[in-house]
Amino acid sequence: MPDTQQQLLHLVIGGELTDLKGFTFKDLDQVDIVGVYPNYASALVAWRAKAQSTVDNAHMRYFIVHLHRLLDPGQDAKSGT
């Protein structure tokens, strides 16, 4: 029987920001694409590892992007979450 459950994709990226209050990367060529993960829990593990490894640079930020929400913007309304 095929798995009909929607795959939840999470992207972990990061880099040095131009301003601590914004989300603009200083150099897009230097954005660190950590990986794509099948669930939030594994993305969170990767995010924590990268965030902790760059703690000495206050301008470095890592983010978890919910790719499944970009692919299906109505998903939250459908699932009620």
PDB file of N, CA, C and O in Angstrom:
ATOM      1  N   MET A   1       0.844  -1.178   0.000  1.00  0.00           N
ATOM      2  CA  MET A   1       0.000   0.000   0.000  1.00  0.00           C
ATOM      3  C   MET A   1       0.894   1.248   0.000  1.00  0.00           C
ATOM      4  O   MET A   1       1.779   1.347   0.850  1.00  0.00           O
ATOM      5  N   PRO A   2       0.700   2.194  -0.910  1.00  0.00           N
ATOM      6  CA  PRO A   2       1.538   3.383  -0.966  1.00  0.00           C
ATOM      7  C   PRO A   2       1.264   4.311   0.213  1.00  0.00           C
ATOM      8  O   PRO A   2       0.154   4.367   0.743  1.00  0.00           O
ATOM      9  N   ASP A   3       2.304   5.034   0.604  1.00  0.00           N
ATOM     10  CA  ASP A   3       2.187   6.002   1.692  1.00  0.00           C
ATOM     11  C   ASP A   3       1.515   7.251   1.140  1.00  0.00           C
ATOM     12  O   ASP A   3       2.076   7.921   0.273  1.00  0.00           O
ATOM     13  N   THR A   4       0.327   7.570   1.627  1.00  0.00           N
ATOM     14  CA  THR A   4      -0.413   8.727   1.134  1.00  0.00           C
ATOM     15  C   THR A   4      -0.246   9.945   2.029  1.00  0.00           C
ATOM     16  O   THR A   4      -0.781  11.012   1.727  1.00  0.00           O
ATOM     17  N   GLN A   5       0.488   9.799   3.122  1.00  0.00           N
ATOM     18  CA  GLN A   5       0.722  10.927   4.021  1.00  0.00           C
ATOM     19  C   GLN A   5       1.628  11.942   3.334  1.00  0.00           C
ATOM     20  O   GLN A   5       2.617  11.571   2.703  1.00  0.00           O
ATOM     21  N   GLN A   6       1.290  13.214   3.458  1.00  0.00           N
ATOM     22  CA  GLN A   6       2.082  14.262   2.824  1.00  0.00           C
ATOM     23  C   GLN A   6       3.445  14.351   3.491  1.00  0.00           C
ATOM     24  O   GLN A   6       3.566  14.309   4.715  1.00  0.00           O
ATOM     25  N   GLN A   7       4.458  14.474   2.661  1.00  0.00           N
ATOM     26  CA  GLN A   7       5.812  14.616   3.181  1.00  0.00           C
ATOM     27  C   GLN A   7       6.014  16.055   3.647  1.00  0.00           C
ATOM     28  O   GLN A   7       5.726  16.997   2.909  1.00  0.00           O
ATOM     29  N   LEU A   8       6.503  16.218   4.853  1.00  0.00           N
ATOM     30  CA  LEU A   8       6.765  17.539   5.401  1.00  0.00           C
ATOM     31  C   LEU A   8       8.252  17.837   5.247  1.00  0.00           C
ATOM     32  O   LEU A   8       9.087  17.239   5.926  1.00  0.00           O
ATOM     33  N   LEU A   9       8.573  18.754   4.361  1.00  0.00           N
ATOM     34  CA  LEU A   9       9.968  19.082   4.085  1.00  0.00           C
ATOM     35  C   LEU A   9      10.388  20.328   4.845  1.00  0.00           C
ATOM     36  O   LEU A   9       9.663  21.322   4.887  1.00  0.00           O
ATOM     37  N   HIS A  10      11.577  20.260   5.446  1.00  0.00           N
ATOM     38  CA  HIS A  10      12.129  21.386   6.196  1.00  0.00           C
ATOM     39  C   HIS A  10      13.542  21.650   5.714  1.00  0.00           C
ATOM     40  O   HIS A  10      14.361  20.734   5.638  1.00  0.00           O
ATOM     41  N   LEU A  11      13.828  22.905   5.386  1.00  0.00           N
ATOM     42  CA  LEU A  11      15.143  23.339   4.926  1.00  0.00           C
ATOM     43  C   LEU A  11      15.833  24.086   6.057  1.00  0.00           C
ATOM     44  O   LEU A  11      15.229  24.947   6.697  1.00  0.00           O
ATOM     45  N   VAL A  12      17.098  23.759   6.304  1.00  0.00           N
ATOM     46  CA  VAL A  12      17.886  24.490   7.294  1.00  0.00           C
ATOM     47  C   VAL A  12      18.955  25.269   6.527  1.00  0.00           C
ATOM     48  O   VAL A  12      19.787  24.690   5.829  1.00  0.00           O
ATOM     49  N   ILE A  13      18.913  26.603   6.674  1.00  0.00           N
ATOM     50  CA  ILE A  13      19.895  27.473   6.028  1.00  0.00           C
ATOM     51  C   ILE A  13      20.378  28.504   7.042  1.00  0.00           C
ATOM     52  O   ILE A  13      19.757  28.714   8.084  1.00  0.00           O
ATOM     53  N   GLY A  14      21.488  29.133   6.717  1.00  0.00           N
ATOM     54  CA  GLY A  14      21.979  30.174   7.598  1.00  0.00           C
ATOM     55  C   GLY A  14      23.098  30.964   6.959  1.00  0.00           C
ATOM     56  O   GLY A  14      23.581  30.647   5.873  1.00  0.00           O
ATOM     57  N   GLY A  15      23.487  31.987   7.659  1.00  0.00           N
ATOM     58  CA  GLY A  15      24.570  32.829   7.188  1.00  0.00           C
ATOM     59  C   GLY A  15      24.665  34.092   8.011  1.00  0.00           C
ATOM     60  O   GLY A  15      23.906  34.306   8.956  1.00  0.00           O
ATOM     61  N   GLU A  16      25.607  34.911   7.633  1.00  0.00           N
ATOM     62  CA  GLU A  16      25.826  36.164   8.352  1.00  0.00           C
ATOM     63  C   GLU A  16      24.822  37.206   7.867  1.00  0.00           C
ATOM     64  O   GLU A  16      24.655  37.406   6.664  1.00  0.00           O
ATOM     65  N   LEU A  17      24.160  37.861   8.804  1.00  0.00           N
ATOM     66  CA  LEU A  17      23.159  38.879   8.487  1.00  0.00           C
ATOM     67  C   LEU A  17      23.783  40.261   8.463  1.00  0.00           C
ATOM     68  O   LEU A  17      24.801  40.502   9.113  1.00  0.00           O
ATOM     69  N   THR A  18      23.169  41.180   7.706  1.00  0.00           N
ATOM     70  CA  THR A  18      23.655  42.559   7.658  1.00  0.00           C
ATOM     71  C   THR A  18      23.256  43.328   8.913  1.00  0.00           C
ATOM     72  O   THR A  18      23.931  44.280   9.306  1.00  0.00           O
ATOM     73  N   ASP A  19      22.167  42.914   9.535  1.00  0.00           N
ATOM     74  CA  ASP A  19      21.629  43.627  10.700  1.00  0.00           C
ATOM     75  C   ASP A  19      20.982  42.596  11.616  1.00  0.00           C
ATOM     76  O   ASP A  19      20.272  41.706  11.148  1.00  0.00           O
ATOM     77  N   LEU A  20      21.224  42.710  12.910  1.00  0.00           N
ATOM     78  CA  LEU A  20      20.674  41.754  13.866  1.00  0.00           C
ATOM     79  C   LEU A  20      19.151  41.780  13.933  1.00  0.00           C
ATOM     80  O   LEU A  20      18.534  40.808  14.369  1.00  0.00           O
ATOM     81  N   LYS A  21      18.543  42.879  13.507  1.00  0.00           N
ATOM     82  CA  LYS A  21      17.085  42.998  13.577  1.00  0.00           C
ATOM     83  C   LYS A  21      16.386  42.557  12.294  1.00  0.00           C
ATOM     84  O   LYS A  21      15.156  42.552  12.227  1.00  0.00           O
ATOM     85  N   GLY A  22      17.163  42.186  11.274  1.00  0.00           N
ATOM     86  CA  GLY A  22      16.552  41.829   9.995  1.00  0.00           C
ATOM     87  C   GLY A  22      16.838  40.396   9.591  1.00  0.00           C
ATOM     88  O   GLY A  22      17.322  39.584  10.379  1.00  0.00           O
ATOM     89  N   PHE A  23      16.522  40.115   8.340  1.00  0.00           N
ATOM     90  CA  PHE A  23      16.709  38.776   7.790  1.00  0.00           C
ATOM     91  C   PHE A  23      17.469  38.829   6.465  1.00  0.00           C
ATOM     92  O   PHE A  23      17.347  37.921   5.643  1.00  0.00           O
ATOM     93  N   THR A  24      18.250  39.884   6.255  1.00  0.00           N
ATOM     94  CA  THR A  24      19.002  40.046   5.020  1.00  0.00           C
ATOM     95  C   THR A  24      20.404  39.486   5.198  1.00  0.00           C
ATOM     96  O   THR A  24      21.143  39.902   6.090  1.00  0.00           O
ATOM     97  N   PHE A  25      20.761  38.537   4.339  1.00  0.00           N
ATOM     98  CA  PHE A  25      22.093  37.947   4.414  1.00  0.00           C
ATOM     99  C   PHE A  25      23.126  38.917   3.860  1.00  0.00           C
ATOM    100  O   PHE A  25      22.880  39.610   2.873  1.00  0.00           O
ATOM    101  N   LYS A  26      24.273  38.955   4.503  1.00  0.00           N
ATOM    102  CA  LYS A  26      25.360  39.839   4.101  1.00  0.00           C
ATOM    103  C   LYS A  26      25.889  39.476   2.718  1.00  0.00           C
ATOM    104  O   LYS A  26      26.156  40.362   1.906  1.00  0.00           O
ATOM    105  N   ASP A  27      26.042  38.185   2.442  1.00  0.00           N
ATOM    106  CA  ASP A  27      26.590  37.715   1.172  1.00  0.00           C
ATOM    107  C   ASP A  27      25.864  36.428   0.778  1.00  0.00           C
ATOM    108  O   ASP A  27      26.085  35.378   1.380  1.00  0.00           O
ATOM    109  N   LEU A  28      25.004  36.513  -0.228  1.00  0.00           N
ATOM    110  CA  LEU A  28      24.215  35.344  -0.635  1.00  0.00           C
ATOM    111  C   LEU A  28      25.089  34.189  -1.124  1.00  0.00           C
ATOM    112  O   LEU A  28      24.686  33.029  -1.047  1.00  0.00           O
ATOM    113  N   ASP A  29      26.280  34.505  -1.625  1.00  0.00           N
ATOM    114  CA  ASP A  29      27.192  33.443  -2.054  1.00  0.00           C
ATOM    115  C   ASP A  29      27.722  32.636  -0.877  1.00  0.00           C
ATOM    116  O   ASP A  29      28.236  31.533  -1.063  1.00  0.00           O
ATOM    117  N   GLN A  30      27.603  33.172   0.324  1.00  0.00           N
ATOM    118  CA  GLN A  30      28.104  32.505   1.523  1.00  0.00           C
ATOM    119  C   GLN A  30      27.000  31.873   2.372  1.00  0.00           C
ATOM    120  O   GLN A  30      27.272  31.393   3.473  1.00  0.00           O
ATOM    121  N   VAL A  31      25.760  31.865   1.880  1.00  0.00           N
ATOM    122  CA  VAL A  31      24.661  31.242   2.627  1.00  0.00           C
ATOM    123  C   VAL A  31      24.938  29.745   2.732  1.00  0.00           C
ATOM    124  O   VAL A  31      25.237  29.075   1.743  1.00  0.00           O
ATOM    125  N   ASP A  32      24.831  29.251   3.945  1.00  0.00           N
ATOM    126  CA  ASP A  32      25.090  27.837   4.238  1.00  0.00           C
ATOM    127  C   ASP A  32      23.781  27.053   4.125  1.00  0.00           C
ATOM    128  O   ASP A  32      22.878  27.213   4.945  1.00  0.00           O
ATOM    129  N   ILE A  33      23.694  26.211   3.108  1.00  0.00           N
ATOM    130  CA  ILE A  33      22.532  25.342   2.956  1.00  0.00           C
ATOM    131  C   ILE A  33      22.881  24.042   3.675  1.00  0.00           C
ATOM    132  O   ILE A  33      23.614  23.203   3.152  1.00  0.00           O
ATOM    133  N   VAL A  34      22.348  23.895   4.867  1.00  0.00           N
ATOM    134  CA  VAL A  34      22.680  22.754   5.720  1.00  0.00           C
ATOM    135  C   VAL A  34      22.054  21.483   5.182  1.00  0.00           C
ATOM    136  O   VAL A  34      22.725  20.454   5.094  1.00  0.00           O
ATOM    137  N   GLY A  35      20.776  21.533   4.818  1.00  0.00           N
ATOM    138  CA  GLY A  35      20.124  20.355   4.268  1.00  0.00           C
ATOM    139  C   GLY A  35      18.619  20.438   4.302  1.00  0.00           C
ATOM    140  O   GLY A  35      18.040  21.379   4.844  1.00  0.00           O
ATOM    141  N   VAL A  36      17.994  19.431   3.711  1.00  0.00           N
ATOM    142  CA  VAL A  36      16.537  19.292   3.692  1.00  0.00           C
ATOM    143  C   VAL A  36      16.200  18.055   4.512  1.00  0.00           C
ATOM    144  O   VAL A  36      16.822  17.004   4.358  1.00  0.00           O
ATOM    145  N   TYR A  37      15.208  18.195   5.382  1.00  0.00           N
ATOM    146  CA  TYR A  37      14.884  17.149   6.351  1.00  0.00           C
ATOM    147  C   TYR A  37      13.408  16.773   6.251  1.00  0.00           C
ATOM    148  O   TYR A  37      12.569  17.618   5.939  1.00  0.00           O
ATOM    149  N   PRO A  38      13.091  15.501   6.518  1.00  0.00           N
ATOM    150  CA  PRO A  38      11.719  15.010   6.347  1.00  0.00           C
ATOM    151  C   PRO A  38      10.768  15.342   7.490  1.00  0.00           C
ATOM    152  O   PRO A  38       9.566  15.095   7.392  1.00  0.00           O
ATOM    153  N   ASN A  39      11.303  15.900   8.573  1.00  0.00           N
ATOM    154  CA  ASN A  39      10.433  16.262   9.689  1.00  0.00           C
ATOM    155  C   ASN A  39      11.097  17.363  10.510  1.00  0.00           C
ATOM    156  O   ASN A  39      12.302  17.595  10.411  1.00  0.00           O
ATOM    157  N   TYR A  40      10.289  18.030  11.316  1.00  0.00           N
ATOM    158  CA  TYR A  40      10.780  19.164  12.095  1.00  0.00           C
ATOM    159  C   TYR A  40      11.827  18.730  13.122  1.00  0.00           C
ATOM    160  O   TYR A  40      12.797  19.451  13.359  1.00  0.00           O
ATOM    161  N   ALA A  41      11.642  17.585  13.716  1.00  0.00           N
ATOM    162  CA  ALA A  41      12.569  17.123  14.759  1.00  0.00           C
ATOM    163  C   ALA A  41      13.993  16.981  14.221  1.00  0.00           C
ATOM    164  O   ALA A  41      14.941  17.420  14.872  1.00  0.00           O
ATOM    165  N   SER A  42      14.154  16.381  13.057  1.00  0.00           N
ATOM    166  CA  SER A  42      15.502  16.222  12.506  1.00  0.00           C
ATOM    167  C   SER A  42      16.063  17.557  12.021  1.00  0.00           C
ATOM    168  O   SER A  42      17.270  17.786  12.099  1.00  0.00           O
ATOM    169  N   ALA A  43      15.198  18.437  11.522  1.00  0.00           N
ATOM    170  CA  ALA A  43      15.650  19.773  11.129  1.00  0.00           C
ATOM    171  C   ALA A  43      16.116  20.561  12.357  1.00  0.00           C
ATOM    172  O   ALA A  43      17.099  21.299  12.290  1.00  0.00           O
ATOM    173  N   LEU A  44      15.418  20.401  13.456  1.00  0.00           N
ATOM    174  CA  LEU A  44      15.784  21.101  14.689  1.00  0.00           C
ATOM    175  C   LEU A  44      17.150  20.648  15.205  1.00  0.00           C
ATOM    176  O   LEU A  44      17.931  21.469  15.685  1.00  0.00           O
ATOM    177  N   VAL A  45      17.441  19.368  15.113  1.00  0.00           N
ATOM    178  CA  VAL A  45      18.750  18.844  15.519  1.00  0.00           C
ATOM    179  C   VAL A  45      19.850  19.488  14.683  1.00  0.00           C
ATOM    180  O   VAL A  45      20.869  19.920  15.221  1.00  0.00           O
ATOM    181  N   ALA A  46      19.645  19.554  13.367  1.00  0.00           N
ATOM    182  CA  ALA A  46      20.638  20.169  12.473  1.00  0.00           C
ATOM    183  C   ALA A  46      20.769  21.658  12.755  1.00  0.00           C
ATOM    184  O   ALA A  46      21.879  22.190  12.784  1.00  0.00           O
ATOM    185  N   TRP A  47      19.641  22.336  12.963  1.00  0.00           N
ATOM    186  CA  TRP A  47      19.658  23.772  13.264  1.00  0.00           C
ATOM    187  C   TRP A  47      20.443  24.048  14.546  1.00  0.00           C
ATOM    188  O   TRP A  47      21.286  24.944  14.578  1.00  0.00           O
ATOM    189  N   ARG A  48      20.169  23.286  15.593  1.00  0.00           N
ATOM    190  CA  ARG A  48      20.879  23.494  16.872  1.00  0.00           C
ATOM    191  C   ARG A  48      22.382  23.304  16.726  1.00  0.00           C
ATOM    192  O   ARG A  48      23.167  24.079  17.273  1.00  0.00           O
ATOM    193  N   ALA A  49      22.780  22.281  15.995  1.00  0.00           N
ATOM    194  CA  ALA A  49      24.206  22.013  15.807  1.00  0.00           C
ATOM    195  C   ALA A  49      24.886  23.185  15.103  1.00  0.00           C
ATOM    196  O   ALA A  49      25.961  23.617  15.520  1.00  0.00           O
ATOM    197  N   LYS A  50      24.273  23.699  14.044  1.00  0.00           N
ATOM    198  CA  LYS A  50      24.871  24.813  13.299  1.00  0.00           C
ATOM    199  C   LYS A  50      24.829  26.096  14.124  1.00  0.00           C
ATOM    200  O   LYS A  50      25.803  26.849  14.137  1.00  0.00           O
ATOM    201  N   ALA A  51      23.727  26.353  14.806  1.00  0.00           N
ATOM    202  CA  ALA A  51      23.613  27.564  15.613  1.00  0.00           C
ATOM    203  C   ALA A  51      24.642  27.561  16.741  1.00  0.00           C
ATOM    204  O   ALA A  51      25.246  28.595  17.027  1.00  0.00           O
ATOM    205  N   GLN A  52      24.846  26.431  17.372  1.00  0.00           N
ATOM    206  CA  GLN A  52      25.820  26.345  18.455  1.00  0.00           C
ATOM    207  C   GLN A  52      27.250  26.465  17.947  1.00  0.00           C
ATOM    208  O   GLN A  52      28.117  26.991  18.645  1.00  0.00           O
ATOM    209  N   SER A  53      27.501  25.980  16.736  1.00  0.00           N
ATOM    210  CA  SER A  53      28.865  26.041  16.194  1.00  0.00           C
ATOM    211  C   SER A  53      29.263  27.450  15.767  1.00  0.00           C
ATOM    212  O   SER A  53      30.445  27.719  15.554  1.00  0.00           O
ATOM    213  N   THR A  54      28.291  28.351  15.641  1.00  0.00           N
ATOM    214  CA  THR A  54      28.585  29.724  15.211  1.00  0.00           C
ATOM    215  C   THR A  54      28.250  30.748  16.293  1.00  0.00           C
ATOM    216  O   THR A  54      28.056  31.926  15.992  1.00  0.00           O
ATOM    217  N   VAL A  55      28.181  30.314  17.529  1.00  0.00           N
ATOM    218  CA  VAL A  55      27.761  31.186  18.626  1.00  0.00           C
ATOM    219  C   VAL A  55      28.710  32.381  18.827  1.00  0.00           C
ATOM    220  O   VAL A  55      28.302  33.401  19.382  1.00  0.00           O
ATOM    221  N   ASP A  56      29.943  32.267  18.392  1.00  0.00           N
ATOM    222  CA  ASP A  56      30.900  33.359  18.558  1.00  0.00           C
ATOM    223  C   ASP A  56      30.658  34.528  17.602  1.00  0.00           C
ATOM    224  O   ASP A  56      31.213  35.608  17.807  1.00  0.00           O
ATOM    225  N   ASN A  57      29.853  34.338  16.574  1.00  0.00           N
ATOM    226  CA  ASN A  57      29.554  35.405  15.617  1.00  0.00           C
ATOM    227  C   ASN A  57      28.091  35.806  15.797  1.00  0.00           C
ATOM    228  O   ASN A  57      27.187  35.083  15.379  1.00  0.00           O
ATOM    229  N   ALA A  58      27.866  36.952  16.416  1.00  0.00           N
ATOM    230  CA  ALA A  58      26.506  37.401  16.729  1.00  0.00           C
ATOM    231  C   ALA A  58      25.654  37.633  15.486  1.00  0.00           C
ATOM    232  O   ALA A  58      24.426  37.603  15.568  1.00  0.00           O
ATOM    233  N   HIS A  59      26.288  37.863  14.332  1.00  0.00           N
ATOM    234  CA  HIS A  59      25.534  38.120  13.107  1.00  0.00           C
ATOM    235  C   HIS A  59      25.156  36.846  12.347  1.00  0.00           C
ATOM    236  O   HIS A  59      24.419  36.904  11.363  1.00  0.00           O
ATOM    237  N   MET A  60      25.653  35.713  12.799  1.00  0.00           N
ATOM    238  CA  MET A  60      25.306  34.440  12.151  1.00  0.00           C
ATOM    239  C   MET A  60      23.951  33.958  12.668  1.00  0.00           C
ATOM    240  O   MET A  60      23.711  33.915  13.875  1.00  0.00           O
ATOM    241  N   ARG A  61      23.084  33.600  11.746  1.00  0.00           N
ATOM    242  CA  ARG A  61      21.769  33.087  12.118  1.00  0.00           C
ATOM    243  C   ARG A  61      21.430  31.906  11.220  1.00  0.00           C
ATOM    244  O   ARG A  61      21.739  31.900  10.028  1.00  0.00           O
ATOM    245  N   TYR A  62      20.797  30.918  11.810  1.00  0.00           N
ATOM    246  CA  TYR A  62      20.304  29.770  11.064  1.00  0.00           C
ATOM    247  C   TYR A  62      18.789  29.718  11.211  1.00  0.00           C
ATOM    248  O   TYR A  62      18.236  30.116  12.236  1.00  0.00           O
ATOM    249  N   PHE A  63      18.134  29.225  10.181  1.00  0.00           N
ATOM    250  CA  PHE A  63      16.684  29.221  10.122  1.00  0.00           C
ATOM    251  C   PHE A  63      16.175  27.859   9.658  1.00  0.00           C
ATOM    252  O   PHE A  63      16.842  27.152   8.904  1.00  0.00           O
ATOM    253  N   ILE A  64      14.986  27.514  10.122  1.00  0.00           N
ATOM    254  CA  ILE A  64      14.277  26.341   9.607  1.00  0.00           C
ATOM    255  C   ILE A  64      13.141  26.874   8.746  1.00  0.00           C
ATOM    256  O   ILE A  64      12.266  27.596   9.224  1.00  0.00           O
ATOM    257  N   VAL A  65      13.168  26.507   7.469  1.00  0.00           N
ATOM    258  CA  VAL A  65      12.140  26.934   6.526  1.00  0.00           C
ATOM    259  C   VAL A  65      11.201  25.746   6.294  1.00  0.00           C
ATOM    260  O   VAL A  65      11.646  24.652   5.948  1.00  0.00           O
ATOM    261  N   HIS A  66       9.933  25.970   6.483  1.00  0.00           N
ATOM    262  CA  HIS A  66       8.929  24.918   6.291  1.00  0.00           C
ATOM    263  C   HIS A  66       8.573  24.862   4.798  1.00  0.00           C
ATOM    264  O   HIS A  66       7.618  25.498   4.352  1.00  0.00           O
ATOM    265  N   LEU A  67       9.352  24.096   4.047  1.00  0.00           N
ATOM    266  CA  LEU A  67       9.151  24.034   2.598  1.00  0.00           C
ATOM    267  C   LEU A  67       7.773  23.512   2.223  1.00  0.00           C
ATOM    268  O   LEU A  67       7.201  23.940   1.221  1.00  0.00           O
ATOM    269  N   HIS A  68       7.237  22.599   3.011  1.00  0.00           N
ATOM    270  CA  HIS A  68       5.917  22.051   2.694  1.00  0.00           C
ATOM    271  C   HIS A  68       4.848  23.139   2.712  1.00  0.00           C
ATOM    272  O   HIS A  68       3.849  23.035   2.001  1.00  0.00           O
ATOM    273  N   ARG A  69       5.045  24.158   3.500  1.00  0.00           N
ATOM    274  CA  ARG A  69       4.072  25.264   3.542  1.00  0.00           C
ATOM    275  C   ARG A  69       4.185  26.129   2.291  1.00  0.00           C
ATOM    276  O   ARG A  69       3.195  26.705   1.839  1.00  0.00           O
ATOM    277  N   LEU A  70       5.375  26.219   1.739  1.00  0.00           N
ATOM    278  CA  LEU A  70       5.552  26.977   0.502  1.00  0.00           C
ATOM    279  C   LEU A  70       4.985  26.211  -0.688  1.00  0.00           C
ATOM    280  O   LEU A  70       4.436  26.807  -1.614  1.00  0.00           O
ATOM    281  N   LEU A  71       5.120  24.892  -0.659  1.00  0.00           N
ATOM    282  CA  LEU A  71       4.621  24.060  -1.745  1.00  0.00           C
ATOM    283  C   LEU A  71       3.098  23.964  -1.747  1.00  0.00           C
ATOM    284  O   LEU A  71       2.478  23.846  -2.803  1.00  0.00           O
ATOM    285  N   ASP A  72       2.497  24.014  -0.546  1.00  0.00           N
ATOM    286  CA  ASP A  72       1.044  23.921  -0.413  1.00  0.00           C
ATOM    287  C   ASP A  72       0.599  24.915   0.661  1.00  0.00           C
ATOM    288  O   ASP A  72       0.384  24.534   1.811  1.00  0.00           O
ATOM    289  N   PRO A  73       0.459  26.204   0.280  1.00  0.00           N
ATOM    290  CA  PRO A  73       0.132  27.236   1.284  1.00  0.00           C
ATOM    291  C   PRO A  73      -1.168  26.996   2.033  1.00  0.00           C
ATOM    292  O   PRO A  73      -1.331  27.504   3.142  1.00  0.00           O
ATOM    293  N   GLY A  74      -2.094  26.242   1.468  1.00  0.00           N
ATOM    294  CA  GLY A  74      -3.356  25.972   2.143  1.00  0.00           C
ATOM    295  C   GLY A  74      -3.300  24.795   3.089  1.00  0.00           C
ATOM    296  O   GLY A  74      -4.313  24.430   3.686  1.00  0.00           O
ATOM    297  N   GLN A  75      -2.124  24.193   3.235  1.00  0.00           N
ATOM    298  CA  GLN A  75      -1.994  22.991   4.057  1.00  0.00           C
ATOM    299  C   GLN A  75      -2.439  23.230   5.500  1.00  0.00           C
ATOM    300  O   GLN A  75      -3.157  22.403   6.062  1.00  0.00           O
ATOM    301  N   ASP A  76      -2.034  24.326   6.100  1.00  0.00           N
ATOM    302  CA  ASP A  76      -2.399  24.580   7.492  1.00  0.00           C
ATOM    303  C   ASP A  76      -3.918  24.667   7.656  1.00  0.00           C
ATOM    304  O   ASP A  76      -4.466  24.189   8.649  1.00  0.00           O
ATOM    305  N   ALA A  77      -4.584  25.267   6.698  1.00  0.00           N
ATOM    306  CA  ALA A  77      -6.051  25.371   6.773  1.00  0.00           C
ATOM    307  C   ALA A  77      -6.699  24.000   6.622  1.00  0.00           C
ATOM    308  O   ALA A  77      -7.718  23.717   7.252  1.00  0.00           O
ATOM    309  N   LYS A  78      -6.102  23.143   5.778  1.00  0.00           N
ATOM    310  CA  LYS A  78      -6.665  21.807   5.547  1.00  0.00           C
ATOM    311  C   LYS A  78      -6.499  20.911   6.769  1.00  0.00           C
ATOM    312  O   LYS A  78      -7.394  20.145   7.125  1.00  0.00           O
ATOM    313  N   SER A  79      -5.326  21.025   7.405  1.00  0.00           N
ATOM    314  CA  SER A  79      -5.035  20.117   8.518  1.00  0.00           C
ATOM    315  C   SER A  79      -5.503  20.658   9.855  1.00  0.00           C
ATOM    316  O   SER A  79      -5.570  19.921  10.839  1.00  0.00           O
ATOM    317  N   GLY A  80      -5.832  21.957   9.895  1.00  0.00           N
ATOM    318  CA  GLY A  80      -6.287  22.541  11.146  1.00  0.00           C
ATOM    319  C   GLY A  80      -5.166  22.891  12.095  1.00  0.00           C
ATOM    320  O   GLY A  80      -5.410  23.182  13.266  1.00  0.00           O
ATOM    321  N   THR A  81      -3.897  22.866  11.589  1.00  0.00           N
ATOM    322  CA  THR A  81      -2.759  23.230  12.437  1.00  0.00           C
ATOM    323  C   THR A  81      -2.149  24.528  12.018  1.00  0.00           C
ATOM    324  O   THR A  81      -1.180  24.980  12.627  1.00  0.00           O
TER     325      THR A  81
END
